[in-house]
Amino acid sequence: MFSGATCQICGRELREARERLLGVCLTAKCQLAWAGRLQSRRNAEMQLKMQARTRLANLHREREALLLGIGRSDAIQPVVVPANERKIANLPERRKRAFRDFLTEIISQAAALRAKSAVTPRGETALDSSPVPPELDSLLGRGCATCRGRCCNAGGDRAYLSADTILGYMHHHPEQRPRDVLESYLSLLPNKSYQDACIYQAKNGCALPREMRSKISGDFFCEELRQFQRHYYAEGKREVRFYAFEESQIVRSEPVAEPEPATAGALGGE
């Protein structure tokens, strides 16, 4: 008989092997409390990692400010993002075939859904996403470009597309028949894409225009960019520089152009 191990939440003796493995009993209340503790621990670890990365980005920013002749480095806001480190390679035929099979299936599903409705259903696309102010949208785009699309790695041979995405595209292009929709998507496949990542993830970003992407592709931002988005206006506008990290190393940062003398003076507070 087991003895000595107790639940870390309620203190009850743990008798089942699974309970002892988890260190918490299987009651709903204790499981929920334990899940909350784990999430808080993960959040704290992420915060510490972000703080360490921001310190490194600050040091990098100070060196750049010195090289550019900017008197006050705090006039530049460093923003830390993840780094996509996968390699670009020729898009294999096997991936194209797998994508074509999947695309044919969801186009058929979308066409069936449209045929069942007297009024064409809208579906969903990235165009349905909540609008972002142009200035902030441009900055978020710069952050994604510095990262190079780590969040897109899970897109695989499906590119986050669904029947609802296709339905949304059909709504905007009612003149296209299913075979036209198929050709529209296939014609945009890049010759080269990131290995083991979204099939449309090319060197210069997503090869799909926004109206053809899934809603998640338009809505999703990593936690780092969500934090930047939340605090951008509250903290006051500053010159922004993005730094992409892999673990504790700066992999790359945005290219820095030599500023005009007046710009450098303005940043330096002169």
Secondary structure as GFF3:
##gff-version 3
##sequence-region A 1 270
A	DSSP	alpha_helix	17	22	.	.	.	ID=ss1
A	DSSP	alpha_helix	28	68	.	.	.	ID=ss2
A	DSSP	three_ten_helix	73	75	.	.	.	ID=ss3
A	DSSP	beta_strand	76	82	.	.	.	ID=ss4
A	DSSP	beta_strand	88	90	.	.	.	ID=ss5
A	DSSP	alpha_helix	93	116	.	.	.	ID=ss6
A	DSSP	three_ten_helix	126	128	.	.	.	ID=ss7
A	DSSP	alpha_helix	134	147	.	.	.	ID=ss8
A	DSSP	three_ten_helix	150	155	.	.	.	ID=ss9
A	DSSP	alpha_helix	163	172	.	.	.	ID=ss10
A	DSSP	alpha_helix	178	186	.	.	.	ID=ss11
A	DSSP	beta_strand	192	194	.	.	.	ID=ss12
A	DSSP	beta_strand	201	202	.	.	.	ID=ss13
A	DSSP	beta_strand	205	206	.	.	.	ID=ss14
A	DSSP	three_ten_helix	210	212	.	.	.	ID=ss15
A	DSSP	alpha_helix	215	219	.	.	.	ID=ss16
A	DSSP	alpha_helix	223	231	.	.	.	ID=ss17
A	DSSP	beta_strand	239	246	.	.	.	ID=ss18
A	DSSP	beta_strand	249	253	.	.	.	ID=ss19
A	DSSP	alpha_helix	261	267	.	.	.	ID=ss20
###
